[in-house]
Amino acid sequence: MQNLDINTRRQLATPRGVGVQFDFYAARAENATLWDEKGKEYIDFAGGIAVLATGHRHPKVIAAVQEQLDKFTHTAFQIVPYESYIALAEKLAAAAPMSGLKKAAFFTVGAEAVENALKIARAHTGRSGVVAFTGAFHGRTHMTVTLTGKVAPYKASLGPMVPDVFHVPFPNKTQNISVADSLKALELLFKSSIDPKRVAAIILEPVQGEGGFNIAPPELMVALRKICDEHGIVLIADEVQTGFARTGKMFAMEHYSVEADLITMAKSLAGGFPLSGVVGKAEIMDAPAPGGLGGTYAGNPLSIAAALAVQDVIKEENLCSRAVALGDKLVARLKPLQAGNKKIFDVRNLGSMAACELVDADGKPDAAATSAVIKQAAAKGLLLLSCGVYGNVLRFLYPLTIPDAQFDRGLDILSELLAQ
């Protein structure tokens, strides 16, 4: 087997359901640079799908993990606890844009955080219904893929979804869906499908990730807060992708005038180490009984150490301000291209959560053109990702620690390809 081509070995050893975008293999990485096994260098505008706000192998993160390695790697927090878990919970509770007493619990992956947020909301309300949005992405477990508002590839052929989950349209410029349309659909849902008094939670991403980097309009968030207050519904902000300086704030909910009740987090939380969490209002977080939350690996001490270091890096290196500056620079490069290029339908951003949406000559979503740009960019040494319900949106998830000269080189490649 070792004599076979590595791509052949991958196909023989791993299932096709684990999709792989590129046909080269990582050998090493540093900050915003990745090298393949042949030594080719890439500028990383993918960031492990938004995991690397502080870059590959940030020295402070690596040092924190190495220090923890010399102490212990696992006890299971709910068996023998450790102070670092509590310290991180305190830091994130203090940072979360919510009033009153807050608490936090840690898990391993983003989907696990979302599932636990729903468990908390259901325990708090004694209800089962959940409302999510079209275009949403909340994970790949059975519950979170049910919440996800995109069929292919996430739901296709996977059979019945979890009951008591309902979707309403998310405001979307391309699809001509307004905030009024979304709220009207929610009102109709409450009349036709589920009594709002049976809804435990409404969950949404402040900026949709996989759905196309669609930014939730402030009036939508205000209206949802009012509806949740009226009917005793828990409002959950899924910040797995938006959190930790990406949008120019520690949490994207800081851009809004209203508060969520629970916030889920993961991805850039621990700088490349697996960690997720839920932070929320204490009276809601305390709803599950002892043993109702947790997990064998939940809040792994190595990942906790990394996350504490990430918090320091974000503050010390002013990454919230850095996200705004980089996002503004990217938009300033792409907007002029949009003016003279009909295939660029929209360029949008909230801080460094930035995207470019491509359409064909008839104004329809152009997934083929998007895929072509990604392939051509990789050939030139730039890693990009797509997103969107129709797969026609380029999204940019570079480390916020990327050096200016390297960022400019990436923008040069991108601009060259989009100008064609």
C-alpha positions as CSV (number, residue, x, y, z in Angstrom):
1,M,0.0,0.0,0.0
2,Q,2.8,2.4,0.8
3,N,4.0,2.2,-2.8
4,L,0.7,3.5,-4.2
5,D,0.2,7.1,-5.1
6,I,-1.1,9.0,-2.0
7,N,-4.3,10.1,-3.7
8,T,-5.0,6.4,-4.5
9,R,-4.3,5.5,-0.9
10,R,-6.7,8.1,0.3
11,Q,-9.5,6.9,-2.0
12,L,-8.9,3.3,-0.9
13,A,-8.7,4.1,2.8
14,T,-11.3,6.9,3.4
15,P,-15.0,7.1,2.4
16,R,-16.1,9.4,-0.4
17,G,-18.3,11.2,2.1
18,V,-15.2,12.9,3.4
19,G,-14.8,15.3,0.6
20,V,-11.4,16.8,-0.1
21,Q,-11.0,20.0,-2.1
22,F,-7.3,20.0,-3.1
23,D,-5.2,17.1,-4.4
24,F,-2.0,18.1,-2.6
25,Y,-1.0,17.3,1.0
26,A,0.1,19.6,3.8
27,A,3.7,19.2,5.0
28,R,4.1,22.2,7.3
29,A,2.6,25.6,8.0
30,E,3.5,28.9,9.7
31,N,1.1,31.9,10.2
32,A,-0.5,32.4,6.8
33,T,1.8,30.2,4.8
34,L,1.3,26.5,4.0
35,W,3.8,24.2,2.2
36,D,2.8,20.9,0.5
37,E,4.9,17.7,0.5
38,K,6.7,18.9,-2.6
39,G,7.7,22.2,-1.0
40,K,5.3,24.4,-2.9
41,E,4.3,27.4,-0.9
42,Y,0.7,28.6,-0.6
43,I,-0.9,31.8,0.9
44,D,-3.7,30.5,3.1
45,F,-6.9,32.4,2.6
46,A,-8.9,29.4,3.9
47,G,-7.6,29.2,7.4
48,G,-8.8,25.6,8.0
49,I,-12.4,26.9,7.5
50,A,-12.1,29.9,9.8
51,V,-10.1,28.1,12.5
52,L,-6.9,30.1,12.3
53,A,-7.6,33.7,13.2
54,T,-4.3,33.7,15.0
55,G,-2.6,31.8,12.2
56,H,-0.9,28.4,11.9
57,R,1.2,27.6,15.0
58,H,1.2,31.0,16.7
59,P,4.2,30.9,19.0
60,K,2.2,31.8,22.1
61,V,-0.4,29.2,21.4
62,I,2.3,26.5,20.8
63,A,4.1,27.5,24.0
64,A,1.0,27.3,26.1
65,V,0.2,23.8,24.7
66,Q,3.8,22.6,25.3
67,E,3.6,23.9,28.9
68,Q,0.4,22.0,29.5
69,L,1.8,18.8,27.9
70,D,4.3,18.7,30.7
71,K,1.5,18.7,33.3
72,F,-1.3,16.5,32.1
73,T,-3.3,15.9,28.9
74,H,-6.5,14.5,30.2
75,T,-8.6,13.9,33.3
76,A,-12.1,14.5,32.1
77,F,-13.2,17.8,33.6
78,Q,-16.3,16.3,35.2
79,I,-14.2,13.7,37.0
80,V,-11.2,15.7,38.1
81,P,-11.6,19.3,37.2
82,Y,-8.8,21.8,36.5
83,E,-8.5,25.6,37.1
84,S,-7.7,26.5,33.4
85,Y,-11.2,25.4,32.3
86,I,-12.7,27.8,34.9
87,A,-10.3,30.6,33.9
88,L,-11.4,30.3,30.3
89,A,-15.1,30.2,31.3
90,E,-14.6,33.4,33.3
91,K,-12.8,35.2,30.4
92,L,-15.5,34.3,27.8
93,A,-18.4,35.1,30.1
94,A,-16.8,38.5,30.7
95,A,-16.3,39.0,27.0
96,A,-19.8,37.8,25.8
97,P,-22.1,40.7,24.9
98,M,-24.9,39.8,27.3
99,S,-26.1,41.6,30.5
100,G,-26.3,39.9,33.8
101,L,-24.5,36.8,35.2
102,K,-23.2,34.5,32.5
103,K,-21.7,31.0,32.5
104,A,-19.8,28.9,30.0
105,A,-19.4,25.2,29.2
106,F,-16.9,23.6,26.8
107,F,-17.1,20.8,24.3
108,T,-15.0,19.6,21.4
109,V,-16.5,20.6,18.0
110,G,-18.9,23.3,16.8
111,A,-21.8,20.8,16.2
112,E,-21.5,19.6,19.7
113,A,-21.8,23.2,21.0
114,V,-24.9,23.8,18.9
115,E,-26.5,20.5,20.1
116,N,-25.8,21.4,23.7
117,A,-27.2,24.9,23.3
118,L,-30.4,23.3,22.1
119,K,-30.4,20.9,25.1
120,I,-30.0,23.9,27.4
121,A,-32.8,25.8,25.7
122,R,-35.1,22.8,25.8
123,A,-34.4,22.2,29.4
124,H,-34.9,25.9,30.3
125,T,-38.2,26.2,28.4
126,G,-39.7,22.7,28.7
127,R,-40.4,22.9,24.9
128,S,-39.1,21.0,21.9
129,G,-39.5,23.2,18.8
130,V,-36.6,24.9,17.1
131,V,-36.7,27.5,14.3
132,A,-33.6,27.9,12.0
133,F,-33.1,29.6,8.7
134,T,-32.5,28.7,5.1
135,G,-28.9,28.8,4.1
136,A,-27.8,28.1,7.7
137,F,-25.0,25.8,8.5
138,H,-24.9,24.4,12.1
139,G,-23.0,21.1,11.7
140,R,-23.0,17.6,10.4
141,T,-24.5,15.6,13.3
142,H,-28.0,14.4,12.8
143,M,-29.5,17.2,14.8
144,T,-27.3,20.0,13.4
145,V,-27.6,18.8,9.8
146,T,-31.4,19.0,10.4
147,L,-30.9,22.6,11.5
148,T,-28.6,23.3,8.4
149,G,-30.5,25.0,5.6
150,K,-28.8,23.4,2.6
151,V,-29.6,20.0,1.2
152,A,-26.5,19.1,-0.9
153,P,-24.2,17.8,0.2
154,Y,-25.2,17.8,3.9
155,K,-28.7,16.2,3.9
156,A,-28.9,14.3,0.6
157,S,-29.6,10.6,1.0
158,L,-29.4,10.7,4.8
159,G,-33.0,9.9,5.5
160,P,-35.5,11.5,7.8
161,M,-34.3,14.5,9.7
162,V,-35.0,15.2,13.4
163,P,-38.6,16.3,14.1
164,D,-39.7,19.7,15.5
165,V,-37.2,21.7,13.5
166,F,-38.6,24.3,11.1
167,H,-36.9,26.7,8.6
168,V,-37.8,30.2,7.5
169,P,-36.1,32.2,4.7
170,F,-33.0,34.2,5.6
171,P,-32.8,37.7,4.1
172,N,-30.8,37.4,0.9
173,K,-30.1,40.0,-1.8
174,T,-29.4,37.4,-4.5
175,Q,-32.7,35.6,-3.8
176,N,-34.7,38.9,-3.4
177,I,-35.7,37.9,0.2
178,S,-36.2,40.9,2.5
179,V,-36.3,41.1,6.2
180,A,-40.1,41.7,5.9
181,D,-40.3,38.4,3.9
182,S,-38.4,36.5,6.6
183,L,-40.6,37.9,9.4
184,K,-43.8,37.2,7.4
185,A,-42.7,33.6,6.9
186,L,-42.0,33.3,10.6
187,E,-45.5,34.6,11.4
188,L,-47.0,32.2,8.9
189,L,-45.0,29.3,10.5
190,F,-46.4,30.2,13.9
191,K,-49.9,30.1,12.4
192,S,-49.6,27.0,10.2
193,S,-46.9,24.6,11.6
194,I,-46.0,25.2,15.3
195,D,-47.4,27.3,18.1
196,P,-44.8,29.7,19.3
197,K,-45.5,28.6,22.8
198,R,-44.0,25.2,21.8
199,V,-40.8,26.7,20.4
200,A,-37.7,26.4,22.6
201,A,-35.3,28.3,20.5
202,I,-34.6,30.4,17.4
203,I,-31.1,29.9,16.2
204,L,-29.2,31.9,13.5
205,E,-25.7,32.9,12.5
206,P,-25.1,36.7,12.7
207,V,-23.3,36.2,9.4
208,Q,-24.1,33.0,7.6
209,G,-21.0,30.9,6.9
210,E,-21.7,28.1,4.5
211,G,-24.8,29.9,3.4
212,G,-22.8,32.6,1.6
213,F,-21.5,35.1,4.2
214,N,-24.9,36.8,4.3
215,I,-25.0,39.4,7.1
216,A,-28.1,39.4,9.3
217,P,-29.6,42.9,9.0
218,P,-29.9,44.7,12.3
219,E,-33.7,45.0,11.9
220,L,-34.0,41.2,11.7
221,M,-32.1,40.7,14.9
222,V,-34.2,43.4,16.7
223,A,-37.4,41.7,15.5
224,L,-36.3,38.3,16.5
225,R,-35.3,39.5,20.0
226,K,-38.8,41.0,20.4
227,I,-40.5,37.8,19.2
228,C,-38.4,35.7,21.5
229,D,-39.2,38.0,24.5
230,E,-43.0,37.9,23.6
231,H,-43.2,34.1,23.5
232,G,-40.5,33.1,26.0
233,I,-38.2,31.7,23.3
234,V,-34.4,31.4,23.7
235,L,-32.4,33.3,21.1
236,I,-29.3,31.4,20.1
237,A,-26.5,33.1,18.1
238,D,-24.3,30.5,16.4
239,E,-20.9,32.2,16.4
240,V,-18.9,29.2,15.5
241,Q,-17.5,30.9,12.4
242,T,-18.1,34.6,13.3
243,G,-16.4,34.6,16.7
244,F,-13.0,35.7,17.9
245,A,-12.3,38.9,16.1
246,R,-13.2,37.7,12.6
247,T,-15.9,40.4,12.1
248,G,-14.0,43.1,13.8
249,K,-15.5,42.4,17.2
250,M,-14.7,39.5,19.6
251,F,-18.3,38.3,18.9
252,A,-20.4,39.4,15.9
253,M,-23.4,40.0,18.2
254,E,-21.5,43.1,19.4
255,H,-22.5,44.7,16.1
256,Y,-26.2,44.6,17.2
257,S,-28.3,46.6,19.6
258,V,-29.9,43.4,21.1
259,E,-28.5,40.4,23.0
260,A,-28.7,36.7,22.3
261,D,-29.5,34.4,25.3
262,L,-26.9,31.8,24.3
263,I,-23.8,32.0,22.0
264,T,-22.1,29.0,20.5
265,M,-18.4,29.1,19.6
266,A,-15.6,26.9,18.2
267,K,-13.2,27.2,15.2
268,S,-10.8,30.1,16.1
269,L,-11.5,29.7,19.8
270,A,-8.4,27.5,20.3
271,G,-6.1,28.4,17.4
272,G,-6.2,25.1,15.6
273,F,-6.9,22.8,18.6
274,P,-10.3,21.2,18.9
275,L,-12.5,23.1,21.3
276,S,-16.0,24.5,21.3
277,G,-18.3,26.0,23.9
278,V,-21.6,27.7,24.8
279,V,-21.7,30.9,26.8
280,G,-25.0,32.3,28.0
281,K,-27.2,33.8,30.7
282,A,-26.7,31.9,33.9
283,E,-30.4,31.2,34.6
284,I,-30.6,29.5,31.2
285,M,-27.3,27.7,31.3
286,D,-28.2,26.2,34.7
287,A,-31.3,24.5,33.4
288,P,-29.9,21.0,32.7
289,A,-29.3,18.8,35.7
290,P,-25.8,17.8,36.8
291,G,-24.6,15.3,34.2
292,G,-26.8,16.8,31.5
293,L,-23.8,18.5,29.9
294,G,-20.2,17.4,29.3
295,G,-18.4,14.7,27.5
296,T,-15.3,12.6,27.9
297,Y,-13.0,15.0,26.0
298,A,-15.1,18.1,26.5
299,G,-12.8,21.0,27.4
300,N,-9.6,19.1,26.8
301,P,-6.8,20.7,28.8
302,L,-4.5,21.1,25.9
303,S,-7.2,23.0,23.9
304,I,-8.1,25.0,26.9
305,A,-4.5,26.1,27.3
306,A,-4.4,27.1,23.6
307,A,-7.7,29.0,23.9
308,L,-6.3,31.1,26.9
309,A,-3.3,32.0,24.8
310,V,-5.6,32.9,21.8
311,Q,-7.4,35.3,24.1
312,D,-4.1,37.0,24.9
313,V,-3.0,37.2,21.3
314,I,-6.3,38.7,20.1
315,K,-5.9,41.5,22.7
316,E,-2.1,42.0,22.4
317,E,-2.1,42.1,18.6
318,N,-5.3,44.1,18.3
319,L,-6.8,41.6,16.0
320,C,-10.3,43.1,16.1
321,S,-8.9,46.3,14.6
322,R,-6.7,44.2,12.3
323,A,-9.8,42.4,11.0
324,V,-11.5,45.7,10.0
325,A,-8.4,47.0,8.3
326,L,-7.8,43.8,6.3
327,G,-11.4,43.5,5.3
328,D,-11.6,47.1,4.2
329,K,-8.5,46.6,2.1
330,L,-9.9,43.5,0.4
331,V,-13.2,45.2,-0.4
332,A,-11.3,48.3,-1.7
333,R,-9.5,46.0,-4.2
334,L,-12.6,44.1,-5.3
335,K,-15.2,46.8,-5.6
336,P,-13.6,48.5,-8.6
337,L,-13.5,45.1,-10.3
338,Q,-17.2,44.7,-9.6
339,A,-18.0,48.0,-11.3
340,G,-16.7,46.8,-14.6
341,N,-17.4,43.1,-14.4
342,K,-20.9,41.7,-14.6
343,K,-19.9,38.3,-13.2
344,I,-19.2,39.9,-9.8
345,F,-22.7,40.3,-8.4
346,D,-21.7,41.4,-4.9
347,V,-18.8,42.1,-2.6
348,R,-19.7,42.2,1.0
349,N,-18.0,42.0,4.4
350,L,-18.3,42.5,8.1
351,G,-14.8,43.1,9.2
352,S,-12.7,40.2,7.7
353,M,-15.7,38.0,7.1
354,A,-15.7,38.9,3.5
355,A,-17.1,37.4,0.3
356,C,-17.4,37.8,-3.4
357,E,-20.5,36.4,-5.2
358,L,-20.2,35.4,-8.9
359,V,-23.0,35.1,-11.4
360,D,-23.2,34.2,-15.1
361,A,-24.2,36.4,-18.0
362,D,-27.9,35.8,-17.2
363,G,-27.4,36.9,-13.6
364,K,-27.8,33.4,-12.2
365,P,-25.4,31.9,-9.6
366,D,-22.3,30.6,-11.3
367,A,-20.8,27.7,-9.3
368,A,-18.6,26.6,-12.2
369,A,-16.9,30.0,-12.4
370,T,-16.4,30.0,-8.6
371,S,-14.8,26.6,-8.8
372,A,-12.6,27.7,-11.7
373,V,-11.3,30.7,-9.7
374,I,-10.4,28.4,-6.7
375,K,-8.6,26.0,-8.9
376,Q,-6.7,28.7,-10.8
377,A,-5.8,30.4,-7.5
378,A,-4.4,27.2,-6.0
379,A,-2.2,26.8,-9.1
380,K,-0.8,30.3,-8.4
381,G,-0.3,29.6,-4.7
382,L,-3.4,31.0,-3.1
383,L,-5.9,28.9,-1.2
384,L,-9.6,29.9,-1.4
385,L,-12.9,28.4,-0.3
386,S,-16.4,28.7,-1.7
387,C,-19.8,28.8,0.0
388,G,-23.4,29.7,-0.7
389,V,-26.5,27.7,-1.2
390,Y,-25.6,27.6,-4.9
391,G,-21.8,27.3,-4.4
392,N,-21.2,30.6,-6.2
393,V,-19.6,32.6,-3.4
394,L,-15.8,33.0,-2.7
395,R,-15.2,33.5,1.0
396,F,-12.0,34.8,2.5
397,L,-10.8,33.4,5.8
398,Y,-7.1,34.4,6.0
399,P,-5.4,34.5,9.4
400,L,-5.8,38.0,10.9
401,T,-2.1,37.8,11.7
402,I,-1.1,37.6,8.0
403,P,1.7,40.0,7.1
404,D,0.7,43.0,4.9
405,A,3.0,42.1,2.0
406,Q,1.7,38.6,1.9
407,F,-1.9,39.8,2.1
408,D,-1.2,42.1,-0.8
409,R,0.3,39.2,-2.9
410,G,-2.9,37.2,-2.3
411,L,-5.0,40.1,-3.3
412,D,-2.9,40.5,-6.5
413,I,-3.6,36.9,-7.5
414,L,-7.3,37.2,-6.7
415,S,-7.7,40.5,-8.5
416,E,-5.9,39.1,-11.6
417,L,-8.3,36.1,-11.7
418,L,-11.5,38.0,-11.2
419,A,-10.5,40.6,-13.8
420,Q,-10.4,37.9,-16.5
